[in-house]
Amino acid sequence: MSRIVRLSVDDVVRDGETVLLRLGDPASPVPAPVAALLLAHIANRDNMNTATNPASRWLFPGRRAGQPSRPDHLSALLSEVGVPAAAARGAAIRQQLLELPAPVVADALGYHDKTTTRLLNEISGTWSRYGPGDHGKSLPGSAAPTTLDS
């Protein structure tokens, strides 16, 4: 939530009929139903009628001048409409760990690798013995694999 509340209306890009959201580089396409909600939100943002925020560029403007909404406030609003933000975040990270090695997920999401490794162990993921590198090539100077009975 702390990253989401820091988005500005400039992070929402319209490219013809497509709506993109700058969460990173490149911007991510927003699915049509969500794009419609996002554009409607921009047209009717809260806290815009006060003397302190008439020209706010925050996607989620806060009550204080020049400040975005607080993450806990946005989380509470999502909970009111039935979106369990904390549970969704945890589920998303765990799903990523089932699909990618823990060090890759840690690097991509800005987590410590020990945190993603602990989460991976909790869900009994298959990447627990992942070693980075190209696994399709043998090391230079190494002999071909042998069997124990030769």
C-alpha positions, 0 to 999 in steps of 0.5 A: 500500500505504501507504494500504491498511495505514492502513485500520481495521476501522471502514472496513469497513461492512456495510449489510444484505447489502452490504459497503462499504469507505471508501476515500473519500466515499462508501464503495465497494461490495466485490464479493461474493467479495472481501467474504467474504475481507475479513470472514474476514480481520477475524475472523482478523487477524494480530498480535492475540494479543500483549500489545501488540495485543489491541484493535487497530482496524487492518485490518492490525495490525502487530507494534508496539503501535498501529501498522498493518502495514508497506506492504512486508510487505503487498506481500510477502504479496500477492506470495506469493499471486500478486498483483503489487501494484506491477504492478497499481497501475501498470496501474490508473493507466495504464488510468485515463489511457486513460479520463480526462485526465491532470490529472483522474487526477492530481487524483483520485489525488493525483499530480503532473500532470507524472507523469500526463502522462509516463505518458500519453505512455508509453502514447500516450494520446489525451488528450495535447492535453486542455484543461479546460473546456466544449468544446461552447460557443463563446466569447462574441463569437467569430464562427462558424468559417470555412473557408480557401476562403471 
